[in-house]
Amino acid sequence: MNHNPFRIIGIGVAFSPNLEANLYEAARLSLFFGSKLLLIHVGDASEEKKQAIVEILAPFQTQNIDYEIIFKPGEPVEVILNAVIKEKIDLLILGALQRENILTYYVGSIARKITRKAICSVLLLINPSIKRFACKNIVVNGLRDDRTEQTIFASFFVANALGAEQLTIVEEISQQEVTVSVQDDKSLRRATLMKEKLRRREDTRVNMILENIPEEYKEGLTVKTQSIFGKRGYSIGHYAQVARADLLVMNAAGKVGFWDRLFPHDIEHILTELPTDVLIVQ
């Protein structure tokens, strides 16, 4: 089975200091995934710009990289989102910014708008590099959600393509599901038993999903499950940071309403301070 969920990869091309590193990351992923790469520059076309991009990608030409350069003037968010639809992009690569003086990353205003509105999957890179650093440890959400099976499948595809060593499926369980109030030894035991019951329930559900993952994607990969109790989005982000994950894979956000804007949850917690590179699967 060779179902590629990311047949067309897109990346916005800005002539910034990170241009070469961004293009190298995108080109490598294109080759690893066997995907076409679309380079989208928000601005007028020129032979000078085209030549600069071609020269950067020259090392990948011998590997038969399939790419196309698109020039389109306009407002960045609108241009990128329209390109996603028109070109049927499956995965959009965006860069994140490092906050000054502290080692955390956040999504800038333009990238944040694109991430929220894109109808495709989005990969947020916090530290693009010309030199390749292996992706060894992947963490993926295992939420009870209709989209989770697709997200887990995508994480296994990525792990297989990048030669990852470990993949951990994190089952975030809301603390509210443990209804016992701990006041003494007896209630502590009830709470402990309740948590163990919830862990078993979540493990059973995730194991059923794993049965449908192609064996070739599991080969050479250590697969683990981990139940954690806490606030969705925040908890898994903290876990990925502590586990020193190279990539965190998350479900895309559902429909955002008024209350979601007032009380951010799930993916919004991740976007506030990225713990590592983040793949949001649509």
Backbone as JSON, one array per atom type, in Angstrom:
{
  "sequence": "MNHNPFRIIGIGVAFSPNLEANLYEAARLSLFFGSKLLLIHVGDASEEKKQAIVEILAPFQTQNIDYEIIFKPGEPVEVILNAVIKEKIDLLILGALQRENILTYYVGSIARKITRKAICSVLLLINPSIKRFACKNIVVNGLRDDRTEQTIFASFFVANALGAEQLTIVEEISQQEVTVSVQDDKSLRRATLMKEKLRRREDTRVNMILENIPEEYKEGLTVKTQSIFGKRGYSIGHYAQVARADLLVMNAAGKVGFWDRLFPHDIEHILTELPTDVLIVQ",
  "N": [[0.85, -1.19, 0.0], [0.59, 2.22, -0.87], [-0.36, 4.83, -0.18], [-0.26, 8.15, -0.51], [-0.73, 10.85, 1.49], [0.05, 13.39, 1.0], [0.41, 14.46, -1.71], [0.85, 16.76, -3.19], [2.9, 19.36, -2.34], [3.1, 22.57, -0.92], [4.8, 25.73, -0.61], [5.31, 28.95, 0.67], [7.28, 31.39, -0.86], [9.51, 33.63, 0.22], [11.85, 36.21, -0.18], [13.85, 36.12, 2.02], [16.21, 36.0, 4.83], [15.96, 33.31, 5.54], [15.41, 31.92, 3.26], [16.93, 29.98, 1.72], [17.24, 27.84, 3.56], [14.52, 27.21, 4.05], [13.7, 26.35, 1.49], [15.35, 24.15, 1.13], [14.41, 22.43, 3.15], [11.76, 22.02, 2.25], [12.23, 20.88, -0.26], [13.57, 18.51, 0.41], [11.53, 17.15, 1.83], [9.7, 16.86, -0.23], [11.03, 15.03, -1.88], [11.37, 12.85, -0.1], [8.7, 12.16, 0.39], [7.81, 11.65, -2.13], [6.51, 13.61, -3.64], [5.0, 16.35, -5.51], [6.38, 19.62, -5.69], [5.31, 22.85, -5.03], [6.24, 26.13, -5.42], [5.45, 29.11, -4.1], [5.45, 32.41, -4.8], [4.64, 35.49, -3.49], [4.19, 38.03, -5.35], [5.43, 39.96, -8.18], [6.53, 38.32, -11.18], [9.91, 37.61, -12.16], [12.88, 37.2, -14.04], [15.2, 37.2, -12.6], [14.42, 36.56, -9.95], [13.37, 33.99, -10.4], [15.66, 32.63, -11.28], [17.24, 32.73, -8.99], [15.87, 31.02, -7.26], [15.98, 28.62, -8.71], [18.74, 28.14, -8.68], [19.19, 27.65, -5.94], [17.84, 25.26, -5.64], [19.32, 23.57, -7.17], [21.05, 21.41, -6.17], [19.18, 19.4, -5.82], [18.27, 18.68, -8.24], [19.49, 16.54, -9.53], [18.28, 14.47, -8.29], [15.92, 14.27, -9.41], [13.79, 16.02, -8.65], [10.47, 17.15, -8.57], [9.16, 20.1, -9.38], [7.5, 23.33, -9.33], [7.33, 26.79, -10.04], [5.41, 29.44, -8.87], [4.26, 32.65, -9.5], [2.55, 35.29, -8.01], [1.03, 38.29, -7.57], [-0.33, 40.22, -4.8], [-2.32, 40.17, -1.75], [-0.69, 38.53, 0.88], [-1.9, 36.4, 2.57], [-4.34, 35.88, 1.26], [-3.43, 35.21, -1.33], [-1.91, 32.87, -0.86], [-3.84, 31.12, 0.29], [-5.69, 30.95, -1.8], [-4.09, 29.72, -3.72], [-3.73, 27.23, -2.55], [-6.25, 26.11, -2.89], [-6.69, 26.29, -5.72], [-4.47, 24.92, -6.81], [-4.72, 22.51, -5.62], [-3.33, 21.77, -3.26], [-1.94, 19.6, -0.86], [-0.37, 19.68, 1.41], [0.88, 22.32, 3.22], [3.71, 24.24, 3.81], [4.94, 26.18, 6.42], [6.8, 28.77, 8.04], [7.83, 29.31, 11.45], [8.27, 31.79, 14.02], [10.91, 32.79, 16.21], [10.6, 33.82, 19.51], [11.93, 36.76, 20.94], [14.75, 36.57, 23.07], [13.84, 34.34, 24.53], [13.59, 30.77, 24.39], [11.3, 29.9, 22.78], [8.81, 29.35, 20.27], [6.56, 30.93, 18.02], [3.61, 31.34, 16.01], [3.63, 33.66, 13.49], [1.61, 36.55, 12.6], [0.64, 36.46, 9.89], [1.17, 33.78, 9.12], [-0.32, 32.53, 11.09], [-2.96, 33.23, 10.45], [-3.17, 31.95, 7.98], [-2.8, 29.29, 8.76], [-5.09, 28.85, 10.33], [-7.12, 29.09, 8.43], [-6.57, 27.51, 6.21], [-7.43, 24.86, 3.98], [-6.03, 22.62, 3.75], [-3.52, 20.3, 4.99], [-1.05, 21.48, 7.33], [2.35, 22.25, 7.85], [4.35, 23.36, 10.34], [7.39, 24.86, 10.72], [9.93, 25.31, 13.03], [12.62, 25.77, 13.02], [14.1, 25.87, 10.36], [16.55, 24.27, 8.28], [19.53, 24.13, 6.32], [21.21, 21.97, 6.42], [20.39, 18.58, 6.93], [18.57, 17.39, 9.7], [17.87, 14.48, 11.35], [14.58, 13.17, 11.74], [13.61, 11.66, 14.44], [11.9, 11.08, 16.57], [8.5, 10.99, 16.96], [5.48, 12.45, 17.98], [2.02, 11.95, 18.29], [-1.39, 13.02, 18.32], [-4.0, 11.17, 19.95], [-6.72, 11.53, 20.15], [-10.23, 11.05, 20.99], [-11.91, 11.32, 18.3], [-13.41, 11.96, 15.14], [-11.56, 12.54, 13.2], [-9.16, 11.53, 13.95], [-8.17, 8.97, 13.22], [-7.33, 9.33, 10.56], [-5.33, 11.21, 11.0], [-3.48, 9.75, 12.54], [-2.79, 7.82, 10.65], [-1.5, 9.46, 8.76], [0.68, 10.26, 10.3], [2.11, 7.88, 10.55], [2.76, 7.45, 7.89], [4.51, 9.61, 7.46], [6.49, 9.01, 9.38], [7.5, 6.62, 8.34], [8.46, 7.49, 5.83], [10.44, 9.31, 6.59], [12.13, 7.79, 8.07], [11.88, 7.51, 10.87], [12.42, 6.62, 14.34], [10.83, 6.21, 16.59], [7.38, 6.36, 17.5], [4.89, 7.91, 19.26], [1.67, 7.62, 20.44], [-0.44, 9.82, 21.85], [-2.9, 9.85, 24.23], [-5.02, 12.13, 25.12], [-6.78, 12.77, 27.99], [-9.49, 14.29, 29.43], [-9.39, 15.91, 32.55], [-11.8, 16.2, 33.74], [-13.17, 13.91, 33.27], [-12.49, 12.2, 35.24], [-14.29, 11.83, 37.75], [-14.19, 11.63, 40.48], [-13.67, 13.19, 43.56], [-10.73, 13.77, 45.22], [-10.18, 13.2, 48.52], [-9.43, 11.63, 50.61], [-7.74, 8.52, 51.48], [-9.41, 6.5, 50.51], [-10.98, 7.75, 48.51], [-8.91, 8.48, 46.86], [-8.03, 6.03, 45.96], [-10.29, 5.27, 44.48], [-10.22, 7.21, 42.49], [-7.8, 6.55, 41.27], [-8.38, 3.99, 40.26], [-10.39, 4.71, 38.48], [-8.95, 6.25, 36.64], [-7.25, 4.28, 35.59], [-9.11, 2.64, 34.35], [-10.02, 4.37, 32.35], [-7.65, 4.68, 30.91], [-7.32, 2.08, 29.87], [-9.58, 1.94, 28.27], [-8.98, 3.92, 26.34], [-6.59, 2.9, 25.24], [-7.53, 0.55, 24.06], [-9.21, 1.59, 22.07], [-7.34, 3.01, 20.47], [-5.65, 0.92, 19.68], [-7.3, -0.47, 17.96], [-7.37, 1.28, 15.82], [-4.7, 1.11, 15.06], [-4.56, -1.41, 13.98], [-5.32, -1.08, 11.38], [-3.27, 0.17, 10.12], [-0.83, 0.01, 7.58], [1.48, -2.7, 7.5], [4.02, -2.24, 6.52], [4.53, 0.38, 7.16], [4.98, 0.24, 9.82], [7.26, -1.12, 10.18], [10.42, -1.45, 11.66], [9.89, 0.56, 13.42], [9.36, 1.82, 16.62], [6.46, 1.68, 18.41], [4.41, 3.39, 20.61], [1.92, 3.9, 23.19], [0.45, 6.49, 25.13], [-1.24, 7.64, 27.87], [-2.46, 10.73, 29.01], [-3.53, 13.07, 31.48], [-5.34, 16.06, 31.49], [-5.54, 19.46, 30.22], [-6.74, 19.67, 26.96], [-4.63, 19.92, 24.13], [-2.84, 21.82, 25.41], [-1.68, 19.96, 27.18], [-0.61, 17.88, 25.55], [1.19, 19.34, 24.06], [3.03, 20.1, 26.03], [3.89, 17.54, 26.75], [5.15, 16.69, 24.36], [7.28, 18.46, 24.32], [8.71, 17.79, 26.68], [9.32, 15.14, 26.06], [11.06, 15.57, 24.07], [10.36, 15.56, 21.35], [10.71, 15.38, 17.8], [8.81, 16.01, 16.02], [5.46, 17.0, 16.21], [2.27, 15.77, 15.74], [-0.95, 16.75, 14.9], [-4.59, 16.81, 15.0], [-6.45, 18.87, 12.74], [-8.08, 21.94, 13.63], [-11.55, 22.01, 14.53], [-14.63, 23.52, 13.45], [-14.48, 26.9, 14.25], [-15.93, 28.75, 16.77], [-17.63, 31.5, 18.45], [-17.18, 31.22, 21.27], [-14.91, 29.67, 21.22], [-12.99, 31.44, 20.41], [-12.84, 33.11, 22.59], [-12.08, 31.37, 24.62], [-9.45, 29.73, 24.06], [-8.49, 26.5, 22.81], [-7.23, 23.11, 22.4], [-5.65, 23.02, 19.35], [-5.07, 25.72, 19.37], [-3.65, 26.24, 21.7], [-1.25, 25.03, 21.06], [-0.39, 26.62, 18.93], [0.24, 28.95, 20.22], [2.67, 28.68, 21.65], [4.98, 26.97, 20.14], [6.08, 23.67, 20.65], [7.81, 22.15, 19.18], [8.56, 21.19, 15.76], [5.48, 21.22, 14.03], [2.9, 19.29, 12.69], [-0.15, 19.75, 11.27], [-2.91, 17.99, 10.6], [-5.27, 17.98, 8.1]],
  "CA": [[0.0, 0.0, 0.0], [1.42, 3.41, -0.95], [-1.26, 5.98, -0.26], [0.43, 9.36, -0.08], [-1.7, 11.9, 1.81], [0.64, 14.69, 0.67], [0.9, 14.33, -3.09], [1.31, 18.08, -3.64], [3.37, 20.19, -1.23], [3.27, 23.97, -1.26], [5.51, 26.57, 0.34], [5.43, 30.34, 0.28], [8.68, 31.76, -1.05], [9.84, 35.04, 0.46], [13.3, 36.37, -0.29], [14.29, 36.49, 3.36], [17.42, 35.25, 5.2], [15.67, 31.88, 5.68], [14.96, 31.37, 1.97], [17.64, 28.76, 1.34], [16.89, 26.78, 4.51], [13.13, 26.82, 3.8], [13.61, 25.6, 0.24], [15.99, 22.85, 1.34], [13.48, 21.6, 3.92], [10.63, 21.65, 1.39], [12.72, 19.98, -1.32], [13.82, 17.19, 1.01], [10.25, 16.5, 2.1], [9.13, 16.5, -1.53], [11.69, 13.8, -2.33], [11.06, 11.77, 0.84], [7.3, 11.77, 0.25], [7.48, 11.38, -3.54], [5.47, 14.6, -3.92], [5.33, 17.52, -6.32], [6.59, 20.8, -4.86], [4.9, 24.12, -5.61], [6.88, 27.26, -4.77], [4.53, 30.22, -4.33], [5.99, 33.72, -4.43], [3.64, 36.55, -3.52], [4.86, 39.16, -5.98], [5.56, 39.88, -9.64], [7.55, 37.41, -11.7], [11.09, 38.18, -12.8], [13.88, 36.18, -14.35], [16.18, 37.21, -11.5], [13.85, 35.78, -8.85], [13.28, 32.58, -10.82], [17.01, 32.08, -11.33], [17.7, 32.57, -7.61], [15.23, 29.81, -6.74], [16.53, 27.48, -9.45], [20.1, 27.89, -8.2], [19.12, 27.04, -4.62], [17.35, 23.88, -5.78], [20.22, 22.82, -8.06], [21.51, 20.12, -5.63], [18.1, 18.4, -5.84], [17.91, 18.38, -9.64], [19.98, 15.2, -9.87], [17.39, 13.5, -7.66], [14.67, 14.37, -10.17], [12.74, 16.69, -7.91], [9.38, 17.66, -9.41], [8.72, 21.35, -8.76], [6.98, 24.4, -10.19], [7.36, 28.1, -9.39], [4.23, 30.24, -9.17], [4.33, 34.06, -9.09], [1.21, 35.87, -7.95], [0.97, 39.48, -6.71], [-1.55, 40.34, -4.01], [-2.21, 40.1, -0.3], [-0.09, 37.21, 1.14], [-2.81, 35.37, 3.07], [-5.3, 35.57, 0.2], [-2.73, 34.54, -2.42], [-1.54, 31.51, -0.45], [-5.05, 30.32, 0.46], [-6.24, 30.69, -3.13], [-3.21, 28.75, -4.38], [-4.03, 25.93, -1.95], [-7.47, 25.6, -3.52], [-6.53, 26.17, -7.16], [-3.45, 23.93, -7.15], [-5.05, 21.29, -4.88], [-2.21, 21.47, -2.37], [-2.28, 18.71, 0.26], [0.44, 20.04, 2.57], [1.46, 23.65, 3.11], [4.81, 24.42, 4.76], [5.04, 27.55, 6.91], [7.83, 28.98, 9.05], [7.44, 29.95, 12.71], [9.24, 32.77, 14.47], [11.39, 32.63, 17.58], [10.42, 35.0, 20.34], [13.2, 37.31, 21.39], [15.3, 36.31, 24.41], [13.43, 33.06, 25.12], [13.63, 29.68, 23.41], [9.99, 29.41, 22.36], [8.45, 29.78, 18.94], [5.14, 31.19, 17.86], [3.21, 31.55, 14.63], [3.41, 35.07, 13.2], [0.22, 36.89, 12.26], [0.27, 35.97, 8.56], [1.16, 32.32, 9.16], [-1.42, 32.1, 11.95], [-4.19, 33.35, 9.67], [-3.16, 30.9, 6.96], [-2.98, 28.02, 9.46], [-6.48, 28.72, 10.76], [-8.07, 29.09, 7.32], [-6.19, 26.58, 5.13], [-8.23, 23.64, 3.88], [-5.1, 21.51, 3.61], [-2.65, 20.1, 6.15], [-0.03, 22.53, 7.47], [3.54, 21.89, 8.59], [4.99, 24.54, 10.91], [8.8, 24.59, 11.0], [10.45, 26.32, 13.95], [14.04, 26.03, 12.83], [14.51, 25.26, 9.09], [18.0, 24.14, 8.18], [20.1, 23.62, 5.07], [21.66, 20.62, 6.78], [19.28, 17.77, 7.42], [18.6, 16.76, 11.01], [16.93, 13.37, 11.27], [13.37, 13.17, 12.56], [13.67, 10.35, 15.08], [10.86, 10.87, 17.58], [7.26, 11.64, 16.56], [4.34, 12.36, 18.9], [0.78, 12.23, 17.57], [-2.55, 12.96, 19.2], [-4.88, 10.02, 19.79], [-8.01, 11.96, 20.69], [-11.48, 10.46, 20.51], [-12.37, 12.28, 17.31], [-13.58, 11.32, 13.85], [-10.41, 12.83, 12.34], [-7.93, 11.0, 14.53], [-7.64, 7.83, 12.45], [-6.61, 9.89, 9.42], [-4.13, 11.86, 11.53], [-2.53, 8.7, 12.91], [-2.28, 7.24, 9.41], [-0.55, 10.42, 8.2], [1.9, 10.25, 11.12], [2.86, 6.68, 10.2], [3.32, 7.7, 6.55], [5.65, 10.5, 7.64], [7.52, 8.27, 10.11], [8.1, 5.67, 7.4], [9.18, 8.23, 4.79], [11.6, 9.99, 7.16], [12.97, 6.84, 8.79], [11.82, 7.77, 12.31], [12.67, 5.46, 15.19], [9.77, 6.03, 17.59], [6.13, 7.1, 17.35], [4.07, 7.78, 20.47], [0.29, 8.11, 20.31], [-0.81, 10.37, 23.15], [-4.34, 9.91, 24.45], [-5.34, 13.18, 26.1], [-8.04, 12.52, 28.69], [-9.86, 15.44, 30.24], [-9.43, 15.66, 33.99], [-13.21, 16.19, 34.13], [-13.7, 12.54, 33.17], [-12.25, 11.57, 36.54], [-15.3, 12.58, 38.52], [-14.0, 11.43, 41.93], [-12.94, 14.23, 44.27], [-9.8, 13.11, 46.13], [-10.16, 13.83, 49.85], [-8.8, 10.71, 51.56], [-7.16, 7.35, 50.83], [-10.46, 5.76, 49.81], [-11.33, 8.45, 47.28], [-7.72, 8.42, 46.01], [-8.05, 4.72, 45.3], [-11.35, 5.3, 43.46], [-9.72, 8.04, 41.39], [-6.76, 5.77, 40.6], [-9.06, 2.94, 39.5], [-11.09, 5.38, 37.39], [-7.94, 6.61, 35.63], [-6.8, 3.06, 34.94], [-10.2, 2.22, 33.46], [-10.0, 5.28, 31.19], [-6.47, 4.32, 30.12], [-7.6, 0.84, 29.14], [-10.54, 2.28, 27.22], [-8.3, 4.64, 25.27], [-5.66, 1.98, 24.59], [-8.32, -0.36, 23.2], [-9.65, 2.36, 20.9], [-6.18, 3.3, 19.61], [-5.17, -0.34, 19.11], [-8.17, -0.79, 16.82], [-6.89, 2.11, 14.71], [-3.38, 0.61, 14.64], [-4.74, -2.62, 13.18], [-5.53, -0.71, 9.98], [-2.05, 0.78, 9.57], [-0.05, -0.97, 6.8], [2.62, -3.25, 8.23], [5.26, -1.64, 6.01], [4.73, 1.65, 7.85], [5.36, -0.04, 11.2], [8.54, -1.83, 10.17], [11.55, -0.72, 12.2], [9.39, 1.7, 14.19], [8.85, 1.53, 17.96], [5.17, 2.36, 18.57], [3.97, 3.41, 22.0], [0.74, 4.71, 23.54], [0.63, 7.18, 26.4], [-2.4, 8.4, 28.34], [-2.16, 11.85, 29.9], [-4.73, 13.76, 31.95], [-5.15, 17.5, 31.55], [-6.23, 20.3, 29.25], [-6.43, 19.26, 25.6], [-3.79, 20.85, 23.41], [-1.74, 22.23, 26.29], [-1.03, 18.78, 27.77], [0.2, 17.17, 24.56], [2.3, 20.21, 23.72], [4.0, 19.96, 27.11], [4.45, 16.19, 26.65], [6.07, 16.68, 23.22], [8.46, 19.21, 24.72], [9.44, 17.0, 27.66], [9.8, 13.94, 25.37], [11.99, 16.02, 23.04], [9.88, 15.09, 20.05], [11.16, 16.13, 16.63], [7.6, 16.4, 15.3], [4.17, 16.78, 16.87], [1.22, 15.67, 14.73], [-2.22, 17.08, 15.53], [-5.78, 17.04, 14.19], [-6.8, 20.27, 12.47], [-9.18, 22.43, 14.46], [-12.89, 21.96, 13.95], [-15.21, 24.84, 13.2], [-14.21, 27.8, 15.36], [-17.05, 29.62, 17.09], [-17.39, 32.66, 19.3], [-16.6, 30.83, 22.55], [-13.56, 29.15, 20.99], [-12.08, 32.59, 20.35], [-12.68, 33.63, 23.94], [-11.39, 30.38, 25.43], [-8.71, 28.89, 23.12], [-8.23, 25.14, 23.24], [-6.62, 22.21, 21.43], [-4.56, 23.49, 18.49], [-4.72, 27.11, 19.69], [-2.6, 26.2, 22.71], [-0.01, 24.69, 20.36], [0.03, 27.75, 18.11], [0.74, 30.02, 21.08], [4.09, 28.4, 21.86], [5.26, 25.68, 19.49], [7.08, 22.91, 21.38], [8.69, 21.55, 18.19], [7.86, 21.28, 14.49], [4.11, 20.74, 14.21], [2.12, 18.95, 11.5], [-1.58, 19.79, 11.53], [-3.51, 17.2, 9.52], [-6.64, 18.4, 7.75]],
  "C": [[0.88, 1.24, 0.0], [0.53, 4.64, -1.12], [-0.56, 7.19, 0.34], [-0.6, 10.45, 0.22], [-1.22, 13.29, 1.42], [1.24, 14.67, -0.73], [1.42, 15.64, -3.66], [1.65, 18.92, -2.41], [3.55, 21.61, -1.71], [4.06, 24.7, -0.2], [5.56, 27.99, -0.2], [6.9, 30.73, 0.21], [8.84, 33.26, -0.86], [11.36, 35.16, 0.44], [13.85, 36.97, 1.0], [15.57, 35.71, 3.68], [17.2, 33.74, 5.31], [15.31, 31.21, 4.36], [15.62, 30.04, 1.65], [17.28, 27.6, 2.26], [15.46, 26.29, 4.28], [13.01, 25.96, 2.56], [14.26, 24.23, 0.38], [15.06, 21.92, 2.11], [12.34, 21.1, 3.04], [11.06, 20.66, 0.31], [12.98, 18.58, -0.77], [12.52, 16.44, 1.27], [9.59, 16.05, 0.8], [9.72, 15.18, -2.03], [11.36, 12.63, -1.42], [9.64, 11.25, 0.64], [6.94, 11.36, -1.17], [6.39, 12.33, -4.02], [5.95, 15.68, -4.88], [5.43, 18.72, -5.39], [6.2, 22.06, -5.62], [5.49, 25.26, -4.77], [6.08, 28.51, -5.11], [5.17, 31.53, -3.86], [4.91, 34.77, -4.58], [4.32, 37.81, -4.05], [4.94, 38.95, -7.48], [6.69, 38.95, -10.03], [8.72, 38.2, -12.28], [12.08, 37.06, -13.04], [14.91, 36.08, -13.23], [15.69, 36.38, -10.32], [13.82, 34.29, -9.19], [14.65, 31.93, -10.79], [17.56, 31.84, -9.93], [17.14, 31.29, -7.0], [15.81, 28.56, -7.39], [17.93, 27.13, -8.94], [20.11, 27.23, -6.83], [18.73, 25.57, -4.72], [18.25, 23.0, -6.66], [20.69, 21.49, -7.48], [20.45, 19.02, -5.69], [17.7, 17.99, -7.26], [18.34, 16.97, -10.02], [19.12, 14.1, -9.27], [15.99, 13.56, -8.28], [13.51, 14.96, -9.36], [11.72, 17.29, -8.89], [8.87, 18.94, -8.76], [8.26, 22.35, -9.8], [6.97, 25.69, -9.38], [6.14, 28.91, -9.84], [4.44, 31.66, -8.63], [2.92, 34.65, -9.12], [1.22, 37.09, -7.03], [-0.34, 39.52, -5.93], [-1.26, 40.34, -2.53], [-1.78, 38.68, 0.08], [-1.06, 36.13, 1.57], [-3.77, 34.92, 1.97], [-4.65, 34.8, -0.93], [-2.43, 33.08, -2.07], [-2.78, 30.62, -0.33], [-5.7, 30.0, -0.87], [-5.41, 29.66, -3.89], [-3.47, 27.34, -3.85], [-5.22, 25.29, -2.64], [-7.24, 25.31, -5.01], [-5.58, 25.04, -7.54], [-3.66, 22.59, -6.42], [-3.89, 20.82, -4.01], [-2.69, 20.64, -1.18], [-1.57, 19.11, 1.55], [1.1, 21.39, 2.32], [2.51, 23.82, 4.21], [4.92, 25.9, 5.13], [6.14, 27.63, 7.97], [7.25, 29.64, 10.29], [8.57, 30.88, 13.13], [9.65, 32.51, 15.91], [11.17, 33.94, 18.33], [11.78, 35.48, 20.84], [13.49, 36.92, 22.83], [14.85, 35.01, 25.06], [13.32, 32.01, 24.02], [12.25, 29.09, 23.18], [9.67, 30.01, 21.01], [6.95, 30.02, 18.86], [4.86, 31.45, 16.39], [2.92, 33.03, 14.42], [2.01, 35.31, 12.66], [-0.21, 36.33, 10.91], [0.16, 34.45, 8.56], [0.01, 31.8, 10.02], [-2.74, 32.15, 11.2], [-4.29, 32.23, 8.63], [-3.44, 29.55, 7.62], [-4.44, 27.8, 9.85], [-7.44, 28.51, 9.6], [-7.77, 28.06, 6.23], [-7.05, 25.33, 5.16], [-7.35, 22.42, 3.68], [-4.32, 21.33, 4.92], [-1.56, 21.16, 6.14], [1.12, 21.99, 8.31], [4.23, 23.18, 9.03], [6.42, 24.18, 11.31], [9.35, 25.69, 11.89], [11.91, 26.65, 13.69], [14.53, 25.36, 11.53], [16.02, 25.29, 8.93], [18.42, 23.63, 6.81], [20.58, 22.2, 5.29], [20.48, 19.83, 7.32], [19.56, 17.21, 8.81], [17.5, 15.72, 11.04], [15.75, 13.56, 12.21], [13.25, 11.79, 13.18], [12.44, 10.04, 15.95], [9.61, 11.68, 17.23], [6.19, 11.39, 17.63], [3.09, 12.74, 18.14], [-0.4, 12.15, 18.53], [-3.42, 11.73, 18.89], [-6.26, 10.31, 20.34], [-9.18, 11.11, 20.19], [-12.13, 11.48, 19.59], [-12.45, 11.57, 15.97], [-12.36, 11.5, 12.95], [-9.13, 12.14, 12.78], [-7.33, 9.84, 13.74], [-6.83, 8.32, 11.25], [-5.3, 10.54, 9.86], [-3.07, 10.83, 11.9], [-1.95, 8.05, 11.66], [-1.22, 8.16, 8.81], [0.76, 10.4, 8.98], [2.74, 9.02, 10.81], [3.48, 6.83, 8.81], [4.58, 8.55, 6.67], [6.8, 9.77, 8.33], [8.25, 7.31, 9.19], [8.97, 6.38, 6.36], [10.47, 8.85, 5.32], [12.53, 9.06, 7.94], [13.01, 7.1, 10.29], [12.0, 6.48, 13.1], [11.53, 5.17, 16.15], [8.57, 6.91, 17.28], [5.27, 6.84, 18.58], [2.7, 8.4, 20.23], [-0.18, 8.53, 21.69], [-2.33, 10.51, 23.24], [-4.6, 10.94, 25.54], [-6.72, 12.92, 26.69], [-8.33, 13.72, 29.59], [-9.94, 15.06, 31.71], [-10.88, 15.59, 34.49], [-13.82, 14.79, 34.05], [-13.45, 11.76, 34.45], [-13.1, 12.33, 37.55], [-15.11, 12.48, 40.03], [-13.18, 12.58, 42.5], [-12.05, 13.57, 45.33], [-9.71, 13.87, 47.45], [-9.49, 12.95, 50.9], [-8.27, 9.51, 50.78], [-8.19, 6.59, 50.0], [-10.82, 6.43, 48.48], [-10.13, 8.49, 46.32], [-7.68, 7.1, 45.26], [-9.11, 4.69, 44.2], [-10.88, 6.09, 42.23], [-8.67, 7.28, 40.58], [-7.37, 4.68, 39.73], [-9.79, 3.53, 38.29], [-10.11, 5.74, 36.26], [-7.45, 5.37, 34.88], [-7.86, 2.53, 33.97], [-10.22, 3.06, 32.19], [-8.8, 4.98, 30.3], [-6.72, 3.08, 29.28], [-8.57, 1.1, 28.0], [-9.85, 2.95, 26.04], [-7.32, 3.75, 24.53], [-6.38, 1.04, 23.64], [-8.75, 0.35, 21.92], [-8.49, 2.62, 19.93], [-5.66, 2.02, 18.95], [-6.02, -0.78, 17.93], [-7.77, 0.03, 15.59], [-5.58, 1.55, 14.16], [-3.49, -0.65, 13.79], [-4.89, -2.31, 11.69], [-4.33, -0.01, 9.35], [-1.26, -0.28, 8.81], [1.19, -1.42, 7.56], [3.93, -2.61, 7.78], [5.56, -0.31, 6.7], [5.19, 1.45, 9.29], [6.76, -0.65, 11.3], [9.68, -0.94, 10.68], [11.17, 0.46, 13.08], [8.87, 1.22, 15.55], [7.58, 2.35, 18.18], [4.71, 2.25, 20.01], [2.66, 4.18, 22.12], [0.96, 5.3, 24.92], [-0.62, 7.97, 26.74], [-1.93, 9.52, 29.25], [-3.47, 12.55, 30.25], [-4.44, 15.25, 32.05], [-5.92, 18.22, 30.47], [-5.77, 19.94, 27.84], [-5.63, 20.35, 24.88], [-2.59, 21.26, 24.25], [-0.96, 21.01, 26.78], [-0.13, 18.09, 26.77], [1.38, 18.02, 24.11], [3.41, 20.12, 24.76], [4.67, 18.59, 27.04], [5.48, 16.13, 25.52], [7.37, 17.38, 23.56], [9.33, 18.39, 25.67], [10.06, 15.76, 27.0], [10.81, 14.27, 24.28], [11.63, 15.46, 21.66], [10.44, 15.98, 18.94], [9.97, 16.64, 15.83], [6.38, 16.06, 16.14], [3.09, 16.81, 15.8], [-0.14, 15.82, 15.41], [-3.36, 17.07, 14.52], [-5.9, 18.54, 13.91], [-7.96, 20.65, 13.37], [-10.5, 22.24, 13.75], [-13.37, 23.37, 13.69], [-15.05, 25.71, 14.43], [-15.39, 28.74, 15.57], [-16.64, 30.75, 18.02], [-16.68, 32.27, 20.6], [-15.2, 30.28, 22.39], [-12.55, 30.29, 20.92], [-11.83, 33.18, 21.74], [-11.86, 32.68, 24.81], [-10.66, 29.39, 24.51], [-8.48, 27.49, 23.69], [-7.57, 24.36, 22.12], [-5.47, 22.89, 20.68], [-4.15, 24.92, 18.82], [-3.64, 27.18, 20.77], [-1.25, 25.91, 22.06], [0.51, 25.89, 19.59], [0.6, 28.89, 18.95], [2.24, 29.88, 21.32], [4.39, 27.01, 21.31], [6.35, 24.93, 20.25], [8.14, 22.3, 20.46], [8.04, 21.8, 16.83], [6.49, 20.64, 14.65], [3.45, 20.48, 12.86], [0.66, 18.89, 11.89], [-2.28, 19.13, 10.35], [-4.96, 17.59, 9.31], [-7.44, 17.2, 7.27]]
}
